[in-house]
Amino acid sequence: MAQVAMSTLPVEDEESSESRMVVTFLMSALESMCKELAKSKAEVACIAVYETDVFVVGTERGRAFVNTRKDFQKDFVKYCVEEEEKAAEMHKMKSTTQANRMSVDAVEIETLRKTVEDYFCFCYGKALGKSTVVPVPYEKMLRDQSAVVVQGLPEGRRCFTMLARMVSIF
């Protein structure tokens, strides 16, 4: 069975207890693999950290080395805790960045929408022979398809349908 240095902290919930049992079971399986490696004259030491528990398995020499190096174990625990904190901070920053990006995207979309609408108004004014921007009468066009005559495009309703789809964006 894996040699385990258990913390004295209380178990908080059943899920944590089940996870701890799984880790203990897997460490036991890892210890069995270490024994097989020892048959090939390999020396192995393995340290695992789960929450505040330190698990040490390996060959006799490997375990002896790790157990005499409590500073090494503490440094490993410290490293794991720091990495967990960094990961949590990165996740928090990523969430914040995504929220900011969504608001930036919304601003960019609105800017693009306004630019397209302005361009349509410019083109509509140009089509009417005016040198100024003329608001496109979208509602009138949707209510009465005969209010707009399109020339120079293929025959049929497809062109108006495309225009109506483009207009519905706004």
MDAnalysis code that builds the backbone (N, CA, C; Angstrom):
import MDAnalysis as mda
import numpy as np

u = mda.Universe.empty(510, n_residues=170, atom_resindex=np.repeat(np.arange(170), 3), trajectory=True)
u.add_TopologyAttr("name", ["N", "CA", "C"] * 170)
u.add_TopologyAttr("resid", np.arange(1, 171))
u.add_TopologyAttr("resname", ["MET", "ALA", "GLN", "VAL", "ALA", "MET", "SER", "THR", "LEU", "PRO", "VAL", "GLU", "ASP", "GLU", "GLU", "SER", "SER", "GLU", "SER", "ARG", "MET", "VAL", "VAL", "THR", "PHE", "LEU", "MET", "SER", "ALA", "LEU", "GLU", "SER", "MET", "CYS", "LYS", "GLU", "LEU", "ALA", "LYS", "SER", "LYS", "ALA", "GLU", "VAL", "ALA", "CYS", "ILE", "ALA", "VAL", "TYR", "GLU", "THR", "ASP", "VAL", "PHE", "VAL", "VAL", "GLY", "THR", "GLU", "ARG", "GLY", "ARG", "ALA", "PHE", "VAL", "ASN", "THR", "ARG", "LYS", "ASP", "PHE", "GLN", "LYS", "ASP", "PHE", "VAL", "LYS", "TYR", "CYS", "VAL", "GLU", "GLU", "GLU", "GLU", "LYS", "ALA", "ALA", "GLU", "MET", "HIS", "LYS", "MET", "LYS", "SER", "THR", "THR", "GLN", "ALA", "ASN", "ARG", "MET", "SER", "VAL", "ASP", "ALA", "VAL", "GLU", "ILE", "GLU", "THR", "LEU", "ARG", "LYS", "THR", "VAL", "GLU", "ASP", "TYR", "PHE", "CYS", "PHE", "CYS", "TYR", "GLY", "LYS", "ALA", "LEU", "GLY", "LYS", "SER", "THR", "VAL", "VAL", "PRO", "VAL", "PRO", "TYR", "GLU", "LYS", "MET", "LEU", "ARG", "ASP", "GLN", "SER", "ALA", "VAL", "VAL", "VAL", "GLN", "GLY", "LEU", "PRO", "GLU", "GLY", "ARG", "ARG", "CYS", "PHE", "THR", "MET", "LEU", "ALA", "ARG", "MET", "VAL", "SER", "ILE", "PHE"])
u.atoms.positions = np.array([
    [0.845, -1.186, 0.000],
    [0.000, 0.000, 0.000],
    [0.878, 1.233, 0.000],
    [0.395, 2.298, -0.590],
    [1.159, 3.528, -0.681],
    [1.388, 4.119, 0.695],
    [2.576, 4.647, 0.894],
    [2.845, 5.341, 2.142],
    [2.284, 6.735, 2.012],
    [1.475, 7.123, 2.953],
    [0.773, 8.376, 2.854],
    [1.028, 9.213, 4.083],
    [1.372, 10.458, 3.872],
    [1.464, 11.404, 4.972],
    [0.172, 12.194, 4.930],
    [-0.700, 11.950, 5.862],
    [-2.016, 12.575, 5.849],
    [-2.002, 13.874, 6.646],
    [-2.781, 14.839, 6.182],
    [-2.904, 16.082, 6.927],
    [-3.895, 15.880, 8.060],
    [-3.917, 16.820, 8.969],
    [-4.847, 16.734, 10.092],
    [-6.084, 17.577, 9.857],
    [-6.235, 18.118, 8.639],
    [-7.400, 18.927, 8.340],
    [-8.629, 18.042, 8.199],
    [-9.802, 18.511, 8.646],
    [-11.019, 17.699, 8.541],
    [-11.483, 17.570, 7.099],
    [-12.151, 16.454, 6.802],
    [-12.709, 16.231, 5.479],
    [-13.975, 17.065, 5.385],
    [-14.093, 17.871, 4.303],
    [-15.198, 18.815, 4.217],
    [-16.475, 18.220, 3.647],
    [-16.386, 17.339, 2.673],
    [-17.603, 16.797, 2.083],
    [-17.351, 15.408, 1.508],
    [-18.439, 14.759, 1.118],
    [-18.331, 13.395, 0.605],
    [-17.565, 13.330, -0.714],
    [-17.763, 14.318, -1.573],
    [-17.081, 14.314, -2.872],
    [-15.573, 14.358, -2.673],
    [-15.122, 15.171, -1.743],
    [-13.693, 15.264, -1.447],
    [-13.192, 13.931, -0.900],
    [-13.979, 13.294, -0.051],
    [-13.608, 12.003, 0.518],
    [-13.509, 10.934, -0.572],
    [-14.468, 10.946, -1.502],
    [-14.429, 9.984, -2.606],
    [-13.214, 10.225, -3.492],
    [-12.923, 11.478, -3.770],
    [-11.755, 11.804, -4.589],
    [-10.476, 11.355, -3.894],
    [-10.418, 11.550, -2.586],
    [-9.244, 11.133, -1.824],
    [-9.081, 9.619, -1.900],
    [-10.198, 8.885, -1.848],
    [-10.129, 7.428, -1.951],
    [-9.629, 7.010, -3.327],
    [-10.080, 7.707, -4.368],
    [-9.638, 7.405, -5.730],
    [-8.141, 7.650, -5.848],
    [-7.678, 8.773, -5.308],
    [-6.253, 9.084, -5.366],
    [-5.457, 8.012, -4.629],
    [-5.927, 7.613, -3.446],
    [-5.235, 6.576, -2.682],
    [-5.183, 5.270, -3.471],
    [-6.286, 4.911, -4.104],
    [-6.328, 3.693, -4.911],
    [-5.335, 3.771, -6.065],
    [-5.318, 4.902, -6.775],
    [-4.408, 5.058, -7.906],
    [-2.946, 5.073, -7.457],
    [-2.690, 5.645, -6.304],
    [-1.319, 5.638, -5.780],
    [-0.904, 4.206, -5.449],
    [-1.832, 3.409, -4.972],
    [-1.542, 2.002, -4.703],
    [-1.181, 1.275, -6.004],
    [-1.924, 1.570, -7.062],
    [-1.619, 0.983, -8.362],
    [-0.251, 1.457, -8.850],
    [0.073, 2.716, -8.615],
    [1.368, 3.257, -8.995],
    [2.487, 2.570, -8.214],
    [2.225, 2.283, -6.945],
    [3.218, 1.576, -6.140],
    [3.479, 0.180, -6.704],
    [2.432, -0.469, -7.185],
    [2.609, -1.786, -7.805],
    [3.498, -1.685, -9.041],
    [3.302, -0.630, -9.826],
    [4.157, -0.433, -11.007],
    [5.605, -0.173, -10.581],
    [5.781, 0.558, -9.483],
    [7.137, 0.825, -8.984],
    [7.826, -0.479, -8.581],
    [7.065, -1.391, -7.989],
    [7.631, -2.688, -7.606],
    [8.084, -3.454, -8.841],
    [7.300, -3.372, -9.924],
    [7.679, -4.031, -11.169],
    [8.946, -3.399, -11.750],
    [9.045, -2.080, -11.667],
    [10.246, -1.397, -12.136],
    [11.456, -1.806, -11.305],
    [11.243, -2.010, -10.015],
    [12.340, -2.412, -9.122],
    [12.912, -3.766, -9.542],
    [12.055, -4.641, -10.098],
    [12.523, -5.944, -10.571],
    [13.544, -5.778, -11.693],
    [13.478, -4.653, -12.397],
    [14.441, -4.371, -13.470],
    [15.609, -3.538, -12.945],
    [15.738, -3.471, -11.644],
    [16.820, -2.738, -10.977],
    [16.723, -1.226, -11.166],
    [15.502, -0.725, -11.407],
    [15.291, 0.725, -11.508],
    [14.888, 1.247, -10.138],
    [15.356, 2.433, -9.804],
    [14.957, 3.091, -8.560],
    [13.957, 4.179, -8.912],
    [12.845, 4.210, -8.188],
    [11.761, 5.128, -8.514],
    [11.241, 5.789, -7.253],
    [10.932, 7.077, -7.372],
    [10.257, 7.797, -6.298],
    [9.162, 8.644, -6.937],
    [8.019, 8.651, -6.309],
    [6.890, 9.409, -6.839],
    [6.219, 10.149, -5.693],
    [6.025, 11.443, -5.899],
    [5.319, 12.270, -4.912],
    [4.047, 12.763, -5.567],
    [2.956, 12.626, -4.867],
    [1.684, 13.157, -5.348],
    [1.111, 14.055, -4.265],
    [0.471, 15.130, -4.692],
    [-0.170, 16.043, -3.751],
    [-1.635, 16.117, -4.121],
    [-2.476, 15.865, -3.149],
    [-3.912, 16.023, -3.332],
    [-4.402, 16.875, -2.180],
    [-4.907, 18.059, -2.528],
    [-5.289, 19.041, -1.527],
    [-4.098, 19.268, -0.595],
    [-4.181, 18.842, 0.670],
    [-3.044, 19.039, 1.580],
    [-2.332, 17.736, 1.890],
    [-2.735, 16.654, 1.253],
    [-2.128, 15.347, 1.504],
    [-0.954, 15.119, 0.565],
    [0.096, 14.525, 1.107],
    [1.268, 14.163, 0.314],
    [1.335, 12.646, 0.271],
    [1.404, 12.109, -0.942],
    [1.522, 10.667, -1.129],
    [2.916, 10.390, -1.677],
    [3.605, 9.421, -1.078],
    [4.941, 9.050, -1.536],
    [4.954, 7.550, -1.794],
    [5.314, 7.172, -3.014],
    [5.459, 5.760, -3.360],
    [6.743, 5.590, -4.150],
    [7.182, 4.361, -4.264],
    [8.370, 4.085, -5.047],
    [9.081, 2.861, -4.510],
    [10.289, 2.693, -5.003],
    [11.108, 1.597, -4.501],
    [11.584, 1.975, -3.095],
    [12.153, 1.026, -2.407],
    [12.599, 1.287, -1.031],
    [13.557, 2.466, -0.983],
    [14.545, 2.479, -1.874],
    [15.505, 3.595, -1.906],
    [14.835, 4.913, -2.311],
    [13.927, 4.829, -3.268],
    [13.225, 6.033, -3.714],
    [12.409, 6.654, -2.597],
    [11.653, 5.826, -1.893],
    [10.859, 6.331, -0.765],
    [11.763, 6.872, 0.334],
    [12.869, 6.162, 0.610],
    [13.799, 6.609, 1.652],
    [14.349, 7.992, 1.315],
    [14.715, 8.184, 0.054],
    [15.239, 9.491, -0.368],
    [14.195, 10.585, -0.155],
    [12.987, 10.364, -0.654],
    [11.947, 11.390, -0.550],
    [11.572, 11.635, 0.907],
    [11.520, 10.572, 1.712],
    [11.139, 10.744, 3.111],
    [12.195, 11.467, 3.937],
    [13.467, 11.385, 3.502],
    [14.502, 12.135, 4.219],
    [14.539, 13.590, 3.766],
    [13.896, 13.880, 2.687],
    [13.886, 15.247, 2.132],
    [12.528, 15.906, 2.346],
    [12.205, 16.176, 3.608],
    [10.928, 16.837, 3.919],
    [10.868, 18.224, 3.268],
    [12.046, 18.870, 3.144],
    [12.089, 20.172, 2.483],
    [11.650, 20.048, 1.020],
    [12.061, 18.955, 0.388],
    [11.692, 18.693, -1.000],
    [10.175, 18.520, -1.104],
    [9.600, 17.769, -0.169],
    [8.154, 17.562, -0.161],
    [7.424, 18.888, 0.041],
    [7.895, 19.694, 0.998],
    [7.257, 20.985, 1.269],
    [7.358, 21.906, 0.053],
    [8.523, 21.899, -0.599],
    [8.691, 22.721, -1.791],
    [7.738, 22.268, -2.903],
    [7.552, 20.963, -3.028],
    [6.651, 20.441, -4.045],
    [5.209, 20.849, -3.747],
    [4.813, 20.745, -2.475],
    [3.458, 21.161, -2.081],
    [3.284, 22.649, -2.362],
    [4.289, 23.445, -1.985],
    [4.232, 24.889, -2.218],
    [4.088, 25.186, -3.719],
    [4.883, 24.487, -4.515],
    [4.829, 24.655, -5.966],
    [3.423, 24.329, -6.485],
    [2.859, 23.220, -6.032],
    [1.525, 22.804, -6.496],
    [0.462, 23.833, -6.109],
    [0.543, 24.342, -4.886],
    [-0.423, 25.346, -4.426],
    [-0.293, 26.620, -5.262],
    [0.944, 27.053, -5.508],
    [1.165, 28.260, -6.312],
    [0.644, 28.082, -7.733],
    [0.880, 26.912, -8.307],
    [0.392, 26.647, -9.667],
    [-1.130, 26.651, -9.711],
    [-1.752, 26.106, -8.675],
    [-3.213, 26.096, -8.600],
    [-3.742, 27.524, -8.518],
    [-3.077, 28.355, -7.723],
    [-3.477, 29.756, -7.601],
    [-3.283, 30.488, -8.925],
    [-2.168, 30.211, -9.612],
    [-1.920, 30.835, -10.920],
    [-3.008, 30.425, -11.911],
    [-3.358, 29.140, -11.899],
    [-4.389, 28.650, -12.825],
    [-5.725, 29.323, -12.529],
    [-6.052, 29.478, -11.251],
    [-7.305, 30.141, -10.879],
    [-7.281, 31.603, -11.322],
    [-6.147, 32.271, -11.148],
    [-6.007, 33.670, -11.566],
    [-6.119, 33.795, -13.084],
    [-5.475, 32.870, -13.812],
    [-5.556, 32.894, -15.274],
    [-6.998, 32.680, -15.739],
    [-7.697, 31.755, -15.070],
    [-9.093, 31.498, -15.419],
    [-9.926, 32.758, -15.179],
    [-9.660, 33.425, -14.061],
    [-10.387, 34.656, -13.733],
    [-10.093, 35.734, -14.776],
    [-8.808, 35.881, -15.149],
    [-8.430, 36.880, -16.150],
    [-9.047, 36.547, -17.500],
    [-9.064, 35.260, -17.840],
    [-9.629, 34.832, -19.119],
    [-11.118, 35.144, -19.171],
    [-11.820, 34.890, -18.059],
    [-13.248, 35.193, -17.996],
    [-13.485, 36.684, -18.148],
    [-12.660, 37.489, -17.461],
    [-12.776, 38.942, -17.544],
    [-12.488, 39.416, -18.957],
    [-11.439, 38.855, -19.573],
    [-11.071, 39.223, -20.935],
    [-12.193, 38.876, -21.905],
    [-12.802, 37.701, -21.734],
    [-13.893, 37.305, -22.621],
    [-15.080, 38.245, -22.457],
    [-15.380, 38.641, -21.218],
    [-16.485, 39.572, -20.987],
    [-16.179, 40.912, -21.641],
    [-14.931, 41.386, -21.500],
    [-14.534, 42.641, -22.142],
    [-14.598, 42.516, -23.658],
    [-14.144, 41.361, -24.169],
    [-14.153, 41.145, -25.611],
    [-15.576, 41.162, -26.149],
    [-16.513, 40.561, -25.392],
    [-17.894, 40.552, -25.852],
    [-18.430, 41.971, -25.919],
    [-18.090, 42.828, -24.945],
    [-18.571, 44.202, -25.002],
    [-17.882, 44.949, -26.131],
    [-16.597, 44.688, -26.382],
    [-15.888, 45.300, -27.505],
    [-16.500, 44.816, -28.808],
    [-16.777, 43.510, -28.900],
    [-17.404, 42.968, -30.100],
    [-18.756, 43.631, -30.359],
    [-19.523, 43.858, -29.303],
    [-20.830, 44.497, -29.461],
    [-20.661, 45.914, -29.998],
    [-19.655, 46.630, -29.506],
    [-19.382, 47.985, -29.996],
    [-18.948, 47.933, -31.457],
    [-18.057, 46.982, -31.791],
    [-17.601, 46.845, -33.178],
    [-18.753, 46.490, -34.109],
    [-19.630, 45.615, -33.670],
    [-20.784, 45.220, -34.490],
    [-21.693, 46.418, -34.710],
    [-21.934, 47.176, -33.653],
    [-22.794, 48.346, -33.791],
    [-22.164, 49.378, -34.725],
    [-20.842, 49.548, -34.617],
    [-20.134, 50.478, -35.507],
    [-20.237, 50.012, -36.949],
    [-20.034, 48.717, -37.177],
    [-20.145, 48.158, -38.525],
    [-21.562, 48.314, -39.060],
    [-22.545, 48.044, -38.219],
    [-23.946, 48.170, -38.629],
    [-24.243, 49.617, -39.063],
    [-23.770, 50.566, -38.268],
    [-23.990, 51.984, -38.588],
    [-23.276, 52.366, -39.890],
    [-22.066, 51.850, -40.087],
    [-21.310, 52.135, -41.307],
    [-22.036, 51.603, -42.532],
    [-22.541, 50.378, -42.449],
    [-23.279, 49.785, -43.569],
    [-24.559, 50.571, -43.825],
    [-25.252, 50.937, -42.772],
    [-26.487, 51.704, -42.931],
    [-26.195, 53.051, -43.607],
    [-25.129, 53.716, -43.175],
    [-24.745, 54.990, -43.799],
    [-24.397, 54.794, -45.271],
    [-23.682, 53.710, -45.568],
    [-23.297, 53.439, -46.965],
    [-24.540, 53.173, -47.824],
    [-25.503, 52.421, -47.278],
    [-26.754, 52.171, -48.007],
    [-27.469, 53.495, -48.297],
    [-27.491, 54.374, -47.296],
    [-28.150, 55.671, -47.483],
    [-27.425, 56.498, -48.549],
    [-26.091, 56.435, -48.534],
    [-25.298, 57.135, -49.560],
    [-25.630, 56.583, -50.951],
    [-25.634, 55.261, -51.077],
    [-25.924, 54.622, -52.370],
    [-27.356, 54.913, -52.817],
    [-28.298, 54.961, -51.886],
    [-29.695, 55.242, -52.215],
    [-29.819, 56.671, -52.748],
    [-29.131, 57.605, -52.089],
    [-29.136, 58.989, -52.562],
    [-28.518, 59.098, -53.945],
    [-27.418, 58.382, -54.153],
    [-26.749, 58.379, -55.450],
    [-27.675, 57.797, -56.525],
    [-28.400, 56.722, -56.182],
    [-29.324, 56.092, -57.130],
    [-30.463, 57.036, -57.494],
    [-30.824, 57.931, -56.593],
    [-31.886, 58.899, -56.863],
    [-31.348, 60.125, -57.598],
    [-30.023, 60.140, -57.862],
    [-29.414, 61.256, -58.591],
    [-29.080, 62.429, -57.690],
    [-29.004, 62.212, -56.395],
    [-28.685, 63.295, -55.463],
    [-27.251, 63.137, -54.976],
    [-26.651, 64.242, -54.603],
    [-25.272, 64.195, -54.111],
    [-25.226, 64.121, -52.584],
    [-26.382, 63.988, -51.978],
    [-26.444, 63.909, -50.515],
    [-26.909, 62.520, -50.089],
    [-26.741, 62.257, -48.805],
    [-27.197, 60.992, -48.223],
    [-28.710, 61.073, -48.052],
    [-29.406, 60.052, -48.513],
    [-30.863, 60.005, -48.383],
    [-31.218, 58.738, -47.589],
    [-31.943, 58.890, -46.476],
    [-32.313, 57.703, -45.689],
    [-33.115, 56.703, -46.535],
    [-32.728, 55.456, -46.446],
    [-33.418, 54.397, -47.182],
    [-34.745, 54.124, -46.484],
    [-35.867, 54.163, -47.244],
    [-37.179, 53.925, -46.619],
    [-37.456, 52.422, -46.446],
    [-36.738, 51.823, -45.488],
    [-36.828, 50.364, -45.313],
    [-38.253, 49.884, -45.052],
    [-38.951, 50.580, -44.164],
    [-40.307, 50.134, -43.812],
    [-41.224, 50.190, -45.023],
    [-41.126, 51.262, -45.798],
    [-41.956, 51.403, -46.989],
    [-41.637, 50.295, -47.989],
    [-40.349, 49.980, -48.129],
    [-39.928, 48.929, -49.065],
    [-40.470, 47.569, -48.638],
    [-40.477, 47.319, -47.358],
    [-40.974, 46.031, -46.870],
    [-42.494, 45.933, -47.008],
    [-43.189, 47.069, -46.791],
    [-44.655, 47.064, -46.912],
    [-45.097, 46.965, -48.367],
    [-44.415, 47.709, -49.236],
    [-44.843, 47.793, -50.637],
    [-43.640, 47.537, -51.537],
    [-43.561, 46.336, -52.071],
    [-42.419, 45.964, -52.888],
    [-42.349, 46.764, -54.187],
    [-43.446, 47.316, -54.608],
    [-43.446, 48.094, -55.850],
    [-42.920, 49.512, -55.609],
    [-42.640, 49.888, -54.372],
    [-42.131, 51.233, -54.064],
    [-40.710, 51.417, -54.568],
    [-40.018, 50.324, -54.795],
    [-38.643, 50.399, -55.258],
    [-38.534, 49.643, -56.576],
    [-37.921, 50.285, -57.545],
    [-37.693, 49.644, -58.826],
    [-36.198, 49.447, -58.966],
    [-35.816, 48.222, -59.207],
    [-34.404, 47.890, -59.350],
    [-34.131, 47.664, -60.821],
    [-33.122, 48.372, -61.343],
    [-32.772, 48.218, -62.745],
    [-31.331, 47.751, -62.854],
    [-31.077, 46.974, -63.898],
    [-29.708, 46.531, -64.163],
    [-29.333, 45.257, -63.444],
    [-30.256, 44.683, -62.711],
    [-30.015, 43.411, -62.021],
    [-30.854, 42.336, -62.683],
    [-30.534, 41.078, -62.464],
    [-31.342, 40.002, -63.059],
    [-32.811, 40.134, -62.680],
    [-33.681, 39.660, -63.572],
    [-35.124, 39.748, -63.354],
    [-35.573, 38.850, -62.205],
    [-36.710, 39.185, -61.648],
    [-37.322, 38.347, -60.624],
    [-37.218, 38.958, -59.235],
    [-37.774, 38.237, -58.316],
    [-37.852, 38.714, -56.939],
    [-36.589, 38.423, -56.143],
    [-35.677, 37.664, -56.716],
    [-34.479, 37.293, -55.969],
    [-33.710, 38.520, -55.499],
    [-33.613, 39.524, -56.336],
    [-32.856, 40.728, -55.985],
    [-33.511, 41.445, -54.824],
    [-34.862, 41.565, -54.912],
    [-35.553, 42.230, -53.816],
    [-35.427, 41.422, -52.532],
    [-35.482, 40.107, -52.654],
    [-35.334, 39.248, -51.485],
    [-33.964, 39.453, -50.852],
    [-32.922, 39.544, -51.687],
    [-31.581, 39.791, -51.150],
    [-31.530, 41.135, -50.456],
    [-32.136, 42.164, -51.082],
    [-32.150, 43.494, -50.494],
    [-32.923, 43.475, -49.183],
    [-34.057, 42.776, -49.164],
    [-34.863, 42.691, -47.946],
    [-34.079, 42.006, -46.837],
    [-33.318, 40.972, -47.175],
    [-32.503, 40.290, -46.167],
    [-31.422, 41.227, -45.630],
    [-30.810, 41.974, -46.528],
    [-29.783, 42.915, -46.085],
    [-30.398, 43.990, -45.194],
    [-31.598, 44.436, -45.538],
    [-32.280, 45.453, -44.767],
    [-32.665, 44.914, -43.402],
    [-33.070, 43.649, -43.334],
    [-33.512, 43.079, -42.053],
    [-32.397, 43.006, -41.037],
    [-31.149, 43.132, -41.491],
    [-30.021, 43.173, -40.558],
    [-30.165, 44.369, -39.629],
    [-30.711, 45.454, -40.170],
    [-30.860, 46.673, -39.385],
    [-32.110, 46.617, -38.560],
])
